[in-house]
Amino acid sequence: MWAALAYMLGLIVFLFTGMHVASAIFLTAFVSDAMTIGVLPNMAGNIVWNTMTEFLLIAIPLFILLGELLTRSGVADRMYGAVAVWVRRLPGGLLHSNIITCAMFAATSGSSVATAATIGTVALPTFKKLGYDEPLVLGSIAAGGTLGILIPPSITMIVYGALTNVSVGKLFAAGIIPGIILAMLMSGVIVVLALAGKVTQKSEHVFIPILQRIRKLVDVLPVMFIFTIVMGSIYLGYATPTEAAAMGVVGAVGIAALNRSLSIRMLHDAFLASLRTTAMVLLVIVAAFLLNFVLSLAGIPQTLSAYVADLKLSPMITIWVLVLFYLILGCFLEAMAMMVTTVGVVVPLVVSLGFDPLWFGIFMTIMMEMALITPPVGLNLYVVQNIRLSKGSINDVFRGVLPFVIAMLIFVAALIYFPEMALWLPRKIFS
């Protein structure tokens, strides 16, 4: 138990020094190894090689590239316009288009930061013209962006699956229903706020004929096409997640060509942005594999599981302790770092308590979503702040996102007591 606490404390200290996440994990792994088993210098090369040649992880750069291609081909702009004409008359108006478009774009990008940045860039000029309450606009974009790691395909789920040997296909299936429910819950928050008079906006006297609105739905088809070929090929057994990601990239190139936005310059920018993101993500993953190797050989997960068992806490109380633990940790760690630094210790613990590691993957993903919008280091908060059109304080984003954080906590409680929300669909598909 004390060894686990020392490892976590040491890692947090390294991160607070301003050290890069991957560097902090590498250092923690080698220091922990030097103090316990002392085998990492001889094994590090094999671990790094095996990790970097893992076929499943090739899906990560492909899904990142898929999101970049769709962003730069104008798909997000057209999709936002198509959704906006249908939600204007709902209480809260265009705020719903932030949530719905984030959910739809999440079905192709796999990244929360990319989702928030893309939809924010498209949406903010419109909201400024219509005089919406800025904190709530910013909060809805930051919160909607978190759906990028819950609604499949999800880069986070690929990493979790690689670290825990849980089927990525099953994780993708498990995220669909929770993702839809959470998106609906966020839209419900907007309705409640609007009916309570908390949404300020200029009146929108724009009548759009029904036939025109139906024609606009054509702009949603590219995203639906990509989602169908990626997820359909996985669930029908025609492709692995990596092969499906490659099919999605080919489809995105075709869509860009049809939109007349395909060019050498566009491809160069998309490849370069994908390369930067991929290098960062994979470096963190390699460091996590090294750290998990040290923790496993040192017996820390087993020791912690035995300690918790001796406390005689019920499994449900243990899960709520983990909720509190991740809420606190999310205030200080970036979401990916939060997962890769704890999964080696926490997953064996929850499995020993009888929880399904597939369900826990969805639970952990949602806790990571909250970390993305929890101050002071919630990454989506700063992404939205950086693309906002005014020069206001980031406290506006903090205030705007608070109702959505509360909604996510309510959803976590529902997922804990009704785990079938996550487990029903994968059982139906893969039975």
C-alpha positions in Angstrom: 0.0 0.0 0.0 2.7 2.5 1.0 4.7 1.6 -2.1 1.7 2.4 -4.3 1.2 5.8 -2.5 4.9 6.6 -2.8 4.8 5.8 -6.6 1.7 8.1 -7.1 3.2 10.9 -5.0 6.5 10.7 -6.8 4.8 10.9 -10.2 2.7 13.9 -9.2 5.8 15.7 -7.8 7.6 15.1 -11.1 4.6 16.5 -13.0 4.3 19.6 -10.8 7.9 20.5 -11.7 6.6 21.2 -15.2 8.2 18.0 -16.6 6.6 16.6 -19.8 4.1 13.8 -19.0 6.1 11.1 -20.8 9.4 12.2 -19.1 7.7 12.1 -15.7 6.4 8.6 -16.3 9.8 7.4 -17.7 11.6 8.8 -14.6 9.1 7.3 -12.2 9.5 3.9 -13.9 13.3 3.9 -13.7 13.4 5.3 -10.1 10.8 2.7 -8.9 12.7 0.0 -10.7 16.0 1.1 -9.1 14.4 1.0 -5.6 12.7 -2.5 -6.1 13.6 -5.0 -8.8 16.4 -3.4 -10.8 15.7 -5.2 -14.2 14.4 -2.3 -16.3 17.7 -1.3 -17.9 18.0 -4.8 -19.4 14.3 -5.1 -20.4 13.5 -1.5 -21.6 14.6 -2.1 -25.2 12.4 -5.2 -25.6 9.4 -3.4 -24.0 9.7 -0.3 -26.2 10.2 -2.4 -29.4 7.2 -4.7 -28.6 5.0 -1.7 -27.8 5.9 0.3 -30.9 5.3 -2.7 -33.1 1.9 -3.5 -31.6 -0.5 -3.8 -34.5 -3.4 -2.4 -32.5 -1.6 0.9 -31.7 -1.2 1.6 -35.5 -4.9 2.6 -35.3 -4.0 5.7 -33.2 -2.1 7.7 -35.9 -4.8 6.6 -38.5 -7.7 7.8 -36.4 -5.8 11.1 -35.7 -5.2 11.5 -39.4 -8.9 10.7 -40.1 -10.0 13.6 -37.8 -7.5 16.0 -39.4 -8.7 15.2 -42.9 -12.3 15.7 -42.1 -11.6 18.9 -40.3 -9.6 20.4 -43.2 -12.0 19.2 -45.8 -14.8 21.4 -44.5 -17.0 18.6 -43.3 -17.4 20.1 -39.8 -18.6 23.5 -41.1 -21.3 21.9 -43.3 -22.4 19.5 -40.6 -22.7 22.3 -38.1 -24.9 24.3 -40.5 -27.1 21.2 -41.1 -27.7 20.6 -37.4 -28.2 24.3 -36.6 -31.3 24.7 -38.9 -33.1 21.9 -36.9 -32.4 23.0 -33.3 -33.0 26.8 -33.5 -36.6 26.5 -32.1 -35.6 24.3 -29.1 -35.2 26.0 -25.7 -31.6 27.1 -25.7 -31.5 27.3 -29.5 -28.2 26.9 -31.2 -26.5 25.7 -27.9 -27.9 22.3 -28.8 -26.0 22.3 -32.0 -22.7 22.4 -30.1 -23.6 19.2 -28.2 -25.1 17.4 -31.2 -22.3 18.4 -33.6 -19.6 17.5 -31.1 -21.3 14.0 -30.7 -21.4 13.5 -34.4 -17.8 14.7 -35.0 -16.7 12.5 -32.1 -17.9 9.5 -34.1 -15.0 10.2 -36.6 -12.2 12.0 -34.7 -11.6 10.0 -31.5 -10.1 13.0 -29.8 -11.8 15.4 -27.4 -9.3 18.2 -28.0 -9.8 18.0 -31.7 -13.6 17.9 -31.4 -13.7 20.9 -29.1 -11.2 22.9 -31.2 -13.0 22.1 -34.5 -16.6 22.8 -33.4 -15.5 25.8 -31.4 -13.8 27.4 -34.4 -16.9 26.8 -36.5 -19.5 27.9 -33.9 -18.2 30.9 -32.0 -18.6 33.5 -34.8 -22.3 32.6 -35.1 -22.9 32.9 -31.3 -21.1 36.2 -31.1 -23.5 37.6 -33.8 -26.6 36.3 -32.0 -25.6 37.6 -28.6 -25.7 34.4 -26.6 -24.4 34.3 -23.1 -20.7 33.6 -23.7 -19.8 31.5 -20.6 -22.5 29.0 -21.4 -21.5 28.9 -25.1 -17.9 28.2 -24.1 -18.9 25.7 -21.5 -21.2 23.7 -23.9 -18.4 23.5 -26.5 -15.8 22.3 -23.9 -18.3 19.8 -22.4 -19.5 18.6 -25.8 -15.9 18.1 -26.9 -15.4 15.5 -24.1 -17.7 13.2 -26.1 -14.7 12.7 -28.4 -13.2 10.1 -26.2 -16.5 8.3 -25.3 -18.3 7.9 -28.6 -16.3 5.5 -30.8 -13.9 5.4 -32.4 -11.9 6.6 -29.4 -8.1 6.9 -29.1 -8.4 6.6 -25.3 -10.3 3.3 -25.6 -7.6 2.0 -27.9 -4.9 2.9 -25.3 -7.0 1.3 -22.5 -7.5 -1.8 -24.5 -3.8 -2.1 -25.3 -2.9 -1.6 -21.6 -5.5 -4.1 -20.2 -5.9 -6.6 -23.0 -9.6 -5.7 -23.3 -11.1 -6.0 -26.7 -11.2 -2.6 -28.4 -14.2 -3.7 -30.5 -16.1 -4.4 -27.4 -15.0 -1.1 -25.8 -16.2 0.8 -28.9 -19.6 -1.0 -28.7 -19.8 -0.3 -24.9 -19.3 3.4 -25.5 -22.1 4.0 -28.0 -25.2 3.9 -25.6 -23.4 5.9 -22.8 -22.2 8.4 -25.4 -25.7 9.0 -26.7 -27.3 9.2 -23.2 -24.6 11.6 -22.0 -25.1 13.8 -25.1 -28.9 13.8 -24.4 -28.2 14.7 -20.8 -26.1 17.7 -21.8 -28.8 18.9 -24.1 -31.3 18.4 -21.2 -29.1 20.7 -19.1 -29.4 23.4 -21.8 -33.2 23.0 -21.9 -33.4 23.4 -18.1 -31.2 26.4 -18.1 -33.1 28.0 -21.0 -36.5 27.4 -19.2 -35.0 28.9 -16.1 -34.1 32.1 -18.0 -30.4 31.5 -17.7 -29.8 31.6 -21.5 -29.5 35.1 -22.9 -29.7 35.6 -26.7 -31.2 37.8 -29.4 -34.4 36.5 -30.8 -34.0 34.5 -34.0 -36.8 35.2 -36.3 -35.5 32.9 -39.1 -38.1 30.7 -40.8 -36.5 27.9 -42.8 -38.9 25.8 -44.9 -39.0 22.1 -44.0 -37.8 21.0 -47.5 -34.7 23.3 -47.1 -34.0 21.8 -43.7 -34.3 18.2 -45.2 -31.9 19.1 -48.0 -29.4 20.4 -45.5 -29.2 16.9 -44.0 -27.1 15.9 -47.0 -24.2 17.7 -45.2 -24.4 15.1 -42.4 -24.0 12.2 -44.7 -20.1 12.3 -44.9 -19.8 11.8 -41.1 -22.4 9.0 -41.2 -20.6 7.4 -44.1 -17.3 7.3 -42.3 -18.9 6.1 -39.0 -20.6 3.3 -40.9 -17.6 2.0 -42.8 -15.4 2.2 -39.7 -17.7 0.8 -37.0 -19.7 -1.5 -39.4 -16.5 -3.2 -40.6 -15.5 -3.9 -37.0 -18.8 -5.2 -35.8 -19.4 -7.3 -38.9 -16.0 -8.9 -38.5 -14.6 -7.7 -41.7 -11.8 -5.6 -40.2 -9.8 -5.1 -37.1 -9.9 -1.6 -35.5 -6.6 -0.8 -37.2 -7.8 -1.9 -40.6 -11.1 0.0 -40.1 -9.2 3.1 -39.3 -7.3 2.8 -42.6 -10.6 2.4 -44.4 -11.8 5.5 -42.7 -8.8 7.5 -43.9 -9.3 6.4 -47.5 -13.0 7.4 -47.2 -12.0 10.8 -45.8 -9.6 11.4 -48.7 -12.5 10.6 -51.0 -14.8 13.0 -49.2 -12.1 15.8 -49.4 -11.8 15.2 -53.2 -15.6 15.4 -53.6 -15.6 18.7 -51.6 -12.8 20.0 -53.8 -10.6 20.6 -50.8 -8.1 17.9 -51.5 -4.6 19.3 -52.3 -1.0 18.7 -51.6 -1.0 21.6 -49.2 -4.0 20.2 -47.3 -2.5 16.7 -47.1 0.8 18.1 -45.9 -0.8 20.1 -43.1 -3.0 17.1 -42.1 0.0 14.7 -42.0 2.2 17.2 -40.1 -0.5 17.8 -37.4 -1.2 14.1 -37.1 2.6 13.4 -36.7 2.9 15.8 -33.9 -0.1 14.4 -32.0 0.9 10.8 -32.7 4.4 11.3 -31.4 3.1 12.8 -28.1 0.5 10.1 -27.6 2.8 7.1 -28.4 5.6 8.4 -26.2 3.2 8.5 -23.3 2.0 5.0 -24.1 5.6 3.6 -24.2 6.4 5.2 -20.9 3.1 3.7 -19.4 4.1 0.2 -20.6 7.5 0.6 -18.9 5.9 1.8 -15.7 3.2 -1.0 -15.7 6.0 -3.6 -16.2 7.8 -2.3 -13.1 4.7 -2.1 -11.0 3.6 -5.7 -12.0 7.0 -7.2 -11.2 7.2 -5.3 -7.9 3.8 -6.7 -6.9 2.2 -3.3 -6.2 -1.2 -4.0 -7.8 -1.5 -7.3 -5.9 -0.4 -5.6 -2.6 -2.9 -2.8 -3.1 -5.7 -5.3 -3.9 -4.9 -7.3 -0.7 -4.9 -4.1 1.3 -8.3 -3.0 0.1 -9.6 -6.5 0.7 -8.4 -6.3 4.3 -10.3 -3.0 4.7 -13.6 -5.0 4.2 -15.1 -2.2 2.1 -17.9 -3.2 -0.2 -17.2 -3.1 -3.9 -19.7 -0.2 -4.4 -18.0 1.9 -1.7 -14.6 1.2 -3.3 -15.9 2.5 -6.7 -17.2 5.7 -5.1 -13.8 6.1 -3.5 -12.3 5.8 -7.0 -14.8 8.5 -8.2 -13.4 10.8 -5.6 -9.9 9.8 -6.3 -10.2 10.5 -10.1 -12.1 13.8 -9.5 -9.1 15.0 -7.3 -6.5 13.6 -9.7 -8.2 15.2 -12.7 -7.7 18.6 -11.2 -3.9 18.1 -11.5 -3.3 15.7 -14.3 -4.1 15.7 -18.0 -6.6 13.0 -19.0 -4.4 10.6 -20.8 -1.7 10.9 -18.1 -4.3 10.2 -15.5 -5.3 6.9 -17.2 -1.9 5.5 -18.1 -0.4 6.2 -14.7 -3.2 4.6 -12.7 -4.5 1.7 -15.0 -1.7 -0.7 -13.9 -2.7 -0.4 -10.3 -6.4 0.3 -10.4 -7.7 -2.2 -13.0 -6.3 -5.3 -11.1 -8.0 -3.9 -8.0 -11.4 -3.5 -9.5 -11.3 -6.9 -11.3 -10.4 -8.5 -8.0 -13.6 -6.9 -6.6 -15.7 -8.5 -9.3 -16.2 -5.6 -11.7 -16.0 -6.2 -15.4 -12.9 -4.6 -16.9 -15.0 -3.7 -20.0 -17.4 -1.7 -17.8 -14.5 -0.1 -15.9 -13.0 1.1 -19.2 -16.2 3.1 -19.9 -16.2 4.3 -16.3 -12.6 5.5 -16.5 -13.2 7.2 -19.8 -16.0 9.2 -18.3 -13.8 10.2 -15.4 -11.2 11.3 -17.9 -13.9 13.3 -19.7 -14.5 15.2 -16.4 -10.7 15.7 -16.0 -10.8 17.5 -19.4 -13.2 20.1 -18.1 -12.1 20.3 -14.5 -9.9 23.3 -13.5 -7.1 24.1 -13.1 -5.6 21.9 -15.8 -8.7 20.8 -17.8 -7.3 20.7 -21.4 -10.6 21.4 -23.2 -11.1 24.6 -21.0 -7.9 26.0 -22.4 -8.5 24.9 -25.9 -11.9 26.8 -25.9 -10.3 29.8 -24.2 -7.7 30.0 -26.9 -10.2 30.1 -29.7 -12.7 32.4 -28.2 -13.2 35.7 -30.0 -13.2 38.0 -27.0 -10.4 38.6 -24.5 -12.3 37.6 -21.4 -11.0 35.6 -18.4 -10.9 31.8 -18.4 -13.1 32.0 -15.4 -16.0 32.5 -17.9 -15.2 29.0 -19.3 -15.1 27.6 -15.7 -18.5 29.0 -14.9 -20.0 27.9 -18.2 -18.9 24.3 -17.9 -20.0 23.7 -14.3 -23.6 22.6 -15.0 -22.3 20.0 -17.5 -19.8 18.7 -14.9 -22.7 18.2 -12.5 -24.6 16.4 -15.3 -21.7 14.1 -15.9 -21.5 13.2 -12.1 -25.2 12.3 -12.3 -24.4 10.1 -15.3 -21.5 8.4 -13.5 -23.9 7.5 -10.6 -26.3 6.0 -13.2 -23.5 4.0 -14.8 -22.4 2.6 -11.5 -25.9 1.4 -10.5 -27.0 0.4 -14.0 -23.8 -1.1 -15.6 -25.9 -2.7 -18.4 -25.9 0.7 -20.1 -22.3 -0.1 -21.1 -22.5 -3.9 -21.2 -25.7 -4.7 -23.0 -24.7 -3.7 -26.5 -21.3 -5.5 -26.6 -23.0 -8.6 -25.3 -25.6 -8.5 -28.1 -23.0 -7.8 -30.8 -20.3 -10.2 -29.7 -22.3 -13.0 -28.1 
